[in-house]
Amino acid sequence: VIPKSLGNCTSLEIIHLDDNKFTGEVPLEIAALQNLTEVTLANNSLSNHIPDAIFNSSKIELISLYMNQLSGYLPLSIGNWLPNLKVLYLWGNELEGKIPSSISNASMLTELEFGANYFFGSIPNTLGNLRHLERLNLVSNYLTRDSSTLELSFLSSLANCKNLTTIVLGDNPLNGTLPISMGNFSNSLVEFVMFNCNIKGSIPTGIANLSNLMALHLEYNELVGSIPTTVGGMRKIQGLYLQHNRLQGSIPNGICHLRNLAELFLNHNQFLGPIPTCWGSFSKLQKLYLNSNKLTSIPPSFWSLTEILQINLSSNSLSGHLSLDIGNWEHVTEMDLSWNKLSGDIHAIRGLCSLVNLSLAHNKFQGPIPQSFGMLISMQNLDLSDNNFSGEIPKSLTKLEYLNYFNVSFNRLQGEIPFGGAIAQSPPSSFTGNQALCGPPQLKVPPCETSNVGQSTTTVLVRYILPTMMATILALFLIFALLRRRKRDAKQKSEENFNAKLDCMLSVMQLAMDCSIEAPEERSNMRDVVTTLKNIKLKFLKDVGED
């Protein structure tokens, strides 16, 4: 515990005991020290109430009690006796009740942080009286709006705080609309955070006046309408987060002017139409999430996003082929193009050695799975299910030592499932719905043929080689017989005995055909072949008049 005897040090001005393991209460004896200018007890395990006396010190400038288990209510007169207080950090405790409007009497406050507590009630409109306020953080409480109006009027009052750089109000049930006066915020505002606040209505067009804003968080709300065309006025913005709303219409070309964008989240809305052509100029974009919309096409310039790290276009209506320029995405680690209407082969996906997660599932891709996938050495999750891929699963995929999820179900694949790595450890559902995959019984596919090399060689020899050899031997015998006959015919009278020669040749060829029948049991045996050849010879000699 913090010793109460510190209270005997009446000249003490600064107490810094943060980032330790102190327990127990904040000693009243310390809180009553009249010369204190700074007291920081943050990040300990202090509990119970905060002594009211600590808020009655006229000299104090910094109170930092964040990340403890302090509980109870703030005194209603909290700001009445703090004329020099500049920083008040109480976030990450178990404080409750309403935020007293008297806090606005601490007129020198520059940083006010009450986040991650249990405060409830409306946010005081009097906060706008804190003319020196630079940072306001009330995130993750149970704060609401003034019940007299649907508009979040306290935001309008903050327009009076001309030094305000950060407003963090997310994760509160505000249940209101953004005021038109939002565009009157200080030009110094760089961060505005109101995620998960049940915000209704549309995004004010005046938002374009926030020319120095770097991050806008309005995700997980109930916003409707379209993105204002004036959005391009936020020229310095680096992060735009509008996901999980009810925004609709086409994505405005005004976004094209946001050349400093590094993160753009528009997923889970109702945007439709093509992805804007100008987005290829986003040279700093690293994270792009457009999934779960109604987008229809990808412009050729889109593949010029050379700095992209994460991209999700899943669950849209995108059609077309993957461009060869996708190879420009050499830094990409996550790519999800699933649940679209994309088609063609995927030879374009090569050289993306940083890829960790890739999903092309539920599209119309076709052709073979490239052997080059075995070079995607960082791959952990690969989903190619529900497409029209054909051919065999490349054995090169067994080299992916970090692969822990693999799915090629519902394609037209065939052949043996490669044994090794994560592929062999995949569940049967990863291979179901294909044409002719085979493998071990645990994968619930038919077993592969067990024929060995010797059996295959015998089959080839009996079916094809031997019949061919027999036909060749018989043809050579015929030629030999004719040559012998030619030598004995001094005049070379080849036109004579033509019918006899023709009959002899046809008989030999018929014998050759009998020796080439595919079924072994139906072929002539060698004993019969010799006898037949002798009979053909005798008939030929008789027909030409020789003994």
C-alpha positions in Angstrom: 0.0 0.0 0.0 1.0 3.6 -0.4 2.2 4.8 3.1 0.0 7.4 4.7 3.1 8.9 6.2 3.8 10.6 2.8 1.2 13.1 4.0 3.7 14.4 6.5 5.9 15.7 3.7 4.0 19.0 3.5 6.4 20.6 1.0 5.9 17.7 -1.4 4.9 19.0 -4.9 5.3 16.0 -7.2 4.4 12.3 -6.6 5.0 9.8 -9.4 4.2 6.3 -8.3 2.7 5.0 -11.5 3.5 1.6 -13.1 3.9 -0.4 -9.9 1.9 -2.9 -8.0 0.4 -0.7 -5.2 -2.8 -1.9 -3.7 -5.3 -0.5 -1.3 -6.8 3.1 -1.4 -5.4 6.4 -2.4 -4.4 7.8 1.0 -6.4 10.9 2.1 -3.3 12.2 3.6 -1.7 12.5 0.2 -4.8 14.0 -1.4 -4.8 16.8 1.2 -1.2 18.0 0.5 -1.8 21.6 -0.5 1.4 22.1 -2.5 0.9 19.2 -4.9 1.1 20.1 -8.6 1.4 16.5 -10.0 0.1 13.2 -8.7 0.4 10.1 -10.9 -0.7 6.8 -9.5 -1.6 5.2 -12.8 -1.3 1.5 -13.7 -1.4 0.0 -10.2 -4.1 -2.0 -8.4 -5.6 0.8 -6.3 -9.3 0.5 -5.3 -12.2 2.1 -3.5 -13.1 5.8 -3.9 -11.0 8.7 -5.0 -10.7 11.1 -2.0 -12.7 14.3 -2.8 -9.8 16.3 -1.3 -7.6 15.6 -4.4 -10.1 17.7 -6.4 -9.8 20.7 -4.0 -6.1 21.5 -4.6 -5.8 24.9 -6.2 -2.2 24.3 -7.3 -2.6 20.9 -8.8 -2.0 20.7 -12.6 -1.8 16.9 -13.3 -4.0 14.1 -11.9 -3.3 10.7 -13.4 -5.1 7.7 -11.9 -5.8 5.6 -15.0 -5.7 1.8 -15.1 -6.7 1.0 -11.5 -9.9 -0.4 -9.9 -11.1 2.9 -8.5 -14.9 3.1 -8.0 -17.6 5.4 -6.9 -18.9 8.8 -8.2 -17.1 12.0 -9.0 -18.0 14.9 -6.7 -20.6 17.3 -8.2 -18.2 20.2 -7.6 -15.2 18.5 -9.2 -14.2 21.5 -11.3 -14.9 24.3 -8.9 -11.6 24.3 -7.1 -9.1 23.3 -9.9 -8.2 26.6 -11.5 -4.8 25.3 -12.7 -5.7 21.7 -13.6 -4.5 20.9 -17.2 -4.6 17.0 -17.4 -7.1 14.7 -15.8 -6.7 11.0 -16.6 -9.3 8.7 -14.9 -9.8 6.2 -17.7 -9.7 2.4 -17.2 -11.3 2.3 -13.8 -14.8 1.4 -12.4 -16.1 4.9 -11.9 -19.9 5.5 -12.4 -22.6 8.1 -12.3 -23.0 11.2 -14.4 -20.1 13.4 -15.6 -20.7 16.6 -13.5 -21.2 19.7 -15.6 -19.0 21.6 -13.2 -16.0 20.0 -14.9 -16.2 22.8 -17.4 -15.1 25.2 -14.6 -11.6 23.7 -14.7 -11.0 26.2 -17.4 -7.3 25.4 -18.0 -8.0 21.7 -18.9 -6.2 20.6 -22.1 -6.7 16.8 -21.7 -9.8 15.1 -20.3 -9.9 11.3 -20.4 -12.7 9.4 -18.7 -12.8 6.4 -21.1 -13.5 2.7 -20.1 -15.6 3.4 -17.0 -19.3 3.1 -16.2 -20.4 6.7 -16.6 -24.0 7.2 -17.8 -26.3 10.0 -18.6 -25.9 12.7 -21.2 -22.6 14.3 -22.1 -22.6 17.9 -20.7 -23.1 20.7 -23.3 -20.9 22.8 -21.1 -17.7 21.0 -22.3 -17.5 23.6 -25.0 -16.5 26.1 -22.3 -13.1 24.4 -22.0 -11.5 26.7 -24.5 -8.0 25.2 -24.0 -9.2 21.6 -24.5 -7.0 19.6 -26.9 -8.0 16.0 -26.2 -11.4 14.6 -25.1 -11.7 10.8 -24.5 -15.0 9.4 -23.2 -14.8 6.0 -25.1 -16.5 2.9 -23.8 -19.0 4.1 -21.3 -22.9 4.3 -21.2 -23.2 7.9 -22.1 -26.2 9.2 -24.1 -27.4 12.4 -25.7 -29.6 15.2 -24.4 -33.1 13.7 -24.7 -34.6 17.0 -25.9 -33.2 16.6 -29.4 -32.1 13.9 -31.7 -29.1 15.9 -32.7 -25.9 15.4 -30.7 -25.9 19.0 -29.4 -22.8 18.6 -27.2 -20.8 18.2 -30.5 -21.9 21.6 -31.6 -20.6 23.1 -28.3 -17.2 21.5 -28.9 -16.8 23.8 -32.0 -15.8 26.4 -29.4 -12.7 24.4 -28.5 -10.3 25.9 -31.1 -7.3 23.8 -30.0 -9.1 20.5 -30.1 -7.1 17.8 -31.9 -8.8 14.5 -30.7 -12.4 13.6 -30.0 -12.8 9.9 -28.9 -16.5 9.1 -28.0 -16.8 5.6 -29.5 -18.7 2.7 -27.9 -21.4 4.8 -26.2 -25.2 4.5 -26.9 -25.6 8.1 -28.1 -28.5 7.3 -30.4 -28.5 10.6 -32.2 -27.5 12.3 -35.4 -24.4 14.2 -36.4 -25.0 18.0 -36.3 -24.5 20.1 -39.5 -22.2 22.2 -37.4 -19.7 19.3 -37.3 -17.9 21.1 -40.1 -17.1 24.0 -37.7 -14.7 21.9 -35.6 -11.3 23.3 -35.1 -8.9 23.1 -38.0 -6.5 21.5 -35.7 -8.7 18.4 -35.3 -6.8 15.3 -36.5 -8.8 12.4 -35.0 -12.6 11.9 -34.7 -13.8 8.6 -33.2 -17.5 7.7 -32.9 -17.7 4.0 -33.7 -20.6 1.9 -32.3 -22.6 4.8 -31.1 -26.0 4.1 -32.8 -25.5 7.2 -34.9 -28.4 7.7 -37.3 -29.0 10.0 -40.3 -26.4 11.0 -42.9 -22.9 12.2 -42.9 -22.9 16.0 -42.9 -21.5 17.6 -46.1 -19.6 20.1 -43.9 -17.2 17.2 -43.0 -15.2 18.5 -46.0 -14.0 21.4 -43.8 -12.0 19.1 -41.6 -9.0 19.7 -43.8 -6.4 18.5 -41.3 -8.3 15.4 -40.1 -6.2 12.2 -40.3 -8.5 9.6 -39.0 -12.4 9.4 -39.2 -14.0 6.5 -37.3 -17.8 6.2 -37.9 -18.0 2.4 -38.2 -20.6 0.2 -36.7 -23.4 2.8 -36.7 -26.7 3.2 -38.5 -25.7 5.9 -41.1 -27.7 6.1 -44.3 -27.5 7.9 -47.6 -24.4 8.3 -49.6 -20.9 9.5 -48.9 -20.8 13.3 -49.5 -19.2 14.2 -52.7 -17.3 16.9 -50.7 -15.4 14.2 -48.9 -12.4 15.1 -51.0 -11.8 18.1 -48.8 -10.2 16.0 -46.2 -6.9 16.0 -48.0 -4.7 14.8 -45.2 -6.9 11.9 -44.0 -5.0 8.6 -43.7 -7.7 6.4 -42.3 -11.4 6.4 -43.3 -13.6 3.9 -41.5 -17.2 3.7 -42.5 -17.8 0.0 -42.4 -20.9 -1.7 -41.0 -23.4 1.1 -41.8 -26.3 1.4 -44.3 -24.6 3.7 -46.7 -25.6 3.3 -50.4 -25.1 4.6 -53.9 -21.9 4.6 -55.9 -18.6 5.4 -54.3 -18.0 9.1 -55.1 -15.0 10.2 -57.2 -14.3 12.7 -54.4 -12.5 10.0 -52.6 -9.9 10.1 -55.4 -8.5 13.3 -53.9 -7.6 11.5 -50.7 -4.1 10.8 -51.9 -2.7 10.2 -48.3 -5.1 7.3 -47.6 -3.4 4.3 -46.0 -6.5 2.5 -44.7 -10.0 2.5 -46.3 -12.8 0.5 -44.8 -16.2 0.7 -46.6 -17.2 -2.9 -46.1 -20.7 -4.1 -45.0 -22.7 -1.3 -46.7 -24.8 -1.2 -49.8 -22.4 0.5 -52.3 -23.0 -0.4 -55.9 -21.4 0.0 -59.3 -17.8 -0.1 -60.3 -14.7 0.5 -58.2 -13.6 4.0 -59.2 -10.9 4.0 -61.8 -8.9 6.7 -60.1 -8.1 4.5 -57.1 -5.0 3.3 -58.9 -3.4 6.6 -57.8 -3.6 5.7 -54.1 0.2 5.2 -53.8 0.1 4.9 -50.0 -2.9 2.6 -49.6 -2.1 -0.4 -47.5 -5.5 -1.8 -46.2 -8.6 -1.9 -48.4 -11.8 -3.5 -47.3 -14.8 -3.3 -49.7 -16.4 -6.7 -48.9 -20.1 -7.2 -48.5 -21.4 -4.5 -50.9 -22.8 -4.7 -54.4 -19.8 -3.6 -56.5 -19.6 -4.9 -60.0 -16.3 -4.3 -61.7 -12.5 -3.8 -61.1 -10.8 -1.1 -63.2 -7.4 -2.0 -64.8 -5.7 0.8 -62.8 -6.7 -1.0 -59.6 -3.8 -3.4 -59.9 -1.3 -0.5 -59.6 -1.8 -0.4 -55.8 1.8 -1.3 -55.2 1.9 -0.8 -51.4 -1.2 -2.8 -50.6 -0.9 -5.2 -47.7 -4.5 -6.4 -47.0 -7.3 -6.4 -49.5 -10.8 -7.8 -49.2 -13.3 -7.6 -52.1 -15.4 -10.6 -51.1 -19.2 -10.9 -51.3 -19.8 -8.5 -54.1 -20.8 -9.0 -57.7 -17.4 -8.5 -59.3 -16.8 -10.1 -62.7 -13.9 -10.3 -65.1 -10.4 -11.9 -65.0 -7.4 -11.3 -62.7 -4.9 -9.0 -64.4 -1.3 -10.0 -64.8 -0.5 -6.7 -63.0 -1.6 -8.3 -59.8 2.1 -9.3 -59.6 2.7 -5.7 -58.6 1.2 -6.6 -55.2 4.5 -8.0 -53.9 3.9 -6.9 -50.3 0.3 -8.2 -50.0 -0.2 -10.6 -47.0 -4.0 -11.0 -47.1 -6.3 -11.3 -50.2 -9.9 -12.3 -50.2 -11.7 -12.3 -53.5 -14.3 -14.9 -52.5 -18.0 -14.9 -53.3 -17.9 -13.0 -56.6 -18.3 -13.8 -60.3 -14.6 -13.7 -61.3 -13.4 -16.1 -64.0 -10.5 -17.3 -66.1 -7.3 -19.0 -64.9 -5.1 -17.8 -62.1 -1.7 -18.0 -63.6 -1.5 -14.3 -62.8 -1.0 -15.0 -59.1 2.7 -15.6 -59.0 5.5 -13.9 -57.2 3.3 -12.9 -54.3 5.7 -14.5 -51.8 4.3 -12.4 -48.8 0.8 -13.9 -49.1 -0.3 -15.4 -45.8 -4.1 -15.8 -46.5 -5.7 -16.2 -49.9 -9.3 -17.0 -50.7 -10.7 -17.3 -54.2 -13.6 -19.4 -53.1 -17.1 -19.3 -54.7 -16.1 -17.8 -58.1 -15.9 -19.2 -61.6 -12.1 -19.6 -61.9 -11.0 -22.5 -64.1 -8.0 -24.3 -65.5 -5.2 -25.9 -63.4 -4.0 -24.9 -60.0 -0.6 -23.4 -60.8 2.5 -25.3 -59.7 3.9 -21.9 -58.8 1.6 -21.8 -55.7 4.3 -24.0 -54.1 6.5 -20.8 -54.1 4.1 -18.9 -51.9 6.2 -19.8 -48.9 4.4 -17.7 -46.3 0.9 -19.1 -47.0 -1.1 -20.2 -44.0 -4.7 -20.3 -45.3 -5.6 -21.3 -48.9 -9.2 -21.6 -50.0 -9.9 -22.4 -53.7 -13.3 -24.1 -53.1 -16.4 -23.9 -55.2 -14.8 -23.0 -58.6 -14.1 -24.9 -61.8 -10.5 -25.8 -61.3 -9.4 -29.0 -63.1 -6.4 -31.2 -63.3 -4.4 -32.5 -60.3 -3.6 -30.9 -57.0 0.1 -29.7 -57.5 2.5 -31.7 -55.4 4.5 -28.5 -54.9 1.9 -27.4 -52.3 3.3 -29.9 -49.9 6.3 -27.6 -49.6 4.2 -24.9 -47.9 5.4 -25.6 -44.3 3.2 -22.9 -42.7 0.0 -24.0 -44.4 -2.7 -24.9 -41.8 -5.9 -24.5 -43.8 -6.5 -25.9 -47.3 -9.8 -26.3 -49.2 -10.3 -27.3 -52.8 -13.8 -28.8 -52.4 -16.4 -28.5 -55.2 -14.2 -28.2 -58.2 -13.3 -30.6 -61.1 -10.0 -31.9 -59.8 -8.8 -35.4 -60.3 -5.8 -37.7 -59.5 -4.1 -38.5 -56.3 -4.2 -36.1 -53.4 -0.6 -35.3 -52.6 0.7 -36.8 -49.4 2.5 -34.4 -47.1 2.3 -31.2 -45.1 -1.1 -29.6 -44.2 -2.8 -31.1 -47.3 -2.6 -34.6 -45.8 -3.9 -33.3 -42.5 -6.9 -31.5 -44.0 -10.4 -32.8 -43.2 -12.4 -34.7 -45.8 -14.6 -31.6 -46.4 -11.6 -30.0 -48.1 -11.8 -32.4 -51.0 -15.5 -33.3 -51.4 -17.4 -32.5 -54.5 -14.7 -33.1 -57.1 -14.6 -35.3 -60.2 -12.0 -38.0 -59.6 -9.8 -37.3 -56.6 -8.3 -40.4 -54.9 -6.3 -41.0 -51.8 -6.2 -42.5 -48.3 -9.5 -43.6 -46.7 -9.4 -41.0 -44.0 -10.0 -38.3 -46.6 -13.2 -40.2 -47.7 -12.2 -40.3 -51.4 -11.9 -43.5 -53.5 -8.6 -45.3 -53.3 -6.1 -44.8 -56.0 -5.3 -47.8 -58.4 -2.7 -50.1 -56.8 -1.2 -51.3 -60.1 2.6 -51.5 -59.9 5.2 -50.8 -62.6 5.6 -54.5 -63.5 1.9 -54.9 -64.1 1.7 -51.8 -66.2 4.7 -52.9 -68.3 3.2 -56.3 -68.9 -0.1 -54.8 -70.0 1.6 -52.5 -72.5 3.8 -55.4 -73.8 0.9 -57.7 -74.3 -1.6 -55.2 -75.7 0.5 -53.2 -78.0 4.2 -54.2 -78.4 3.8 -57.9 -79.2 1.0 -57.5 -81.8 3.0 -54.7 -83.5 6.1 -56.9 -83.5 4.2 -59.8 -85.0 2.7 -57.6 -87.8 6.2 -56.3 -88.6 7.7 -59.8 -88.8 4.9 -61.0 -91.1 5.4 -57.9 -93.3 9.1 -58.5 -93.5 8.5 -62.2 -94.4 6.3 -61.1 -97.2 8.8 -58.7 -98.5 11.6 -61.3 -98.2 9.4 -63.8 -100.2 8.7 -61.2 -102.9 12.4 -60.3 -103.2 13.4 -63.9 -103.6 10.8 -64.3 -106.3 12.1 -61.2 -108.0 15.6 -62.7 -108.2 14.4 -65.8 -109.8 12.5 -63.9 -112.4 15.2 -62.8 -114.8 12.8 -60.5 -116.7 11.3 -59.0 -114.0 7.7 -59.9 -115.1 5.9 -58.4 -112.1 2.7 -58.0 -114.1 2.3 -61.8 -114.3 0.5 -63.8 -111.6 -0.9 -60.6 -110.1 -3.9 -62.2 -108.5 -1.7 -64.8 -106.8 0.5 -62.2 -105.3 -2.4 -60.1 -104.2 -4.1 -63.1 -102.6 -0.8 -64.0 -100.8 -0.4 -60.5 -99.4 -4.0 -60.3 -98.2 -3.6 -63.6 -96.4 -0.5 -62.4 -94.6 -2.1 -59.2 -93.6 -5.2 -61.0 -92.3 -2.9 -63.2 -90.2 -1.2 -60.0 -88.8 -4.6 -58.7 -87.8 -5.5 -61.9 -86.1 -2.3 -61.5 -84.1 -3.2 -58.0 -83.0 -6.6 -58.6 -81.4 -6.7 -56.8 -78.0 -8.1 -59.8 -76.1 -5.2 -62.3 -75.6 -7.6 -65.3 -75.6 -8.8 -64.4 -79.1 -5.4 -64.1 -80.7 -3.7 -66.9 -82.8 -1.0 -68.7 -81.0 2.5 -69.0 -82.4 2.1 -72.6 -83.4 -1.0 -71.8 -85.5 0.8 -68.8 -87.0 3.7 -70.9 -88.3 1.3 -73.5 -89.8 -0.8 -70.7 -91.5 2.4 -69.1 -93.0 3.4 -72.5 -94.5 0.0 -73.0 -96.0 0.0 -69.4 -97.5 3.4 -70.2 -99.0 2.4 -73.5 -100.5 -0.8 -71.9 -102.0 1.2 -69.1 -103.5 3.7 -71.5 -105.1 0.9 -73.6 -106.5 -0.9 -70.5 -107.9 2.2 -69.4 -109.8 2.8 -72.9 -111.2 5.9 -73.9 -109.1 6.5 -77.1 -107.2 
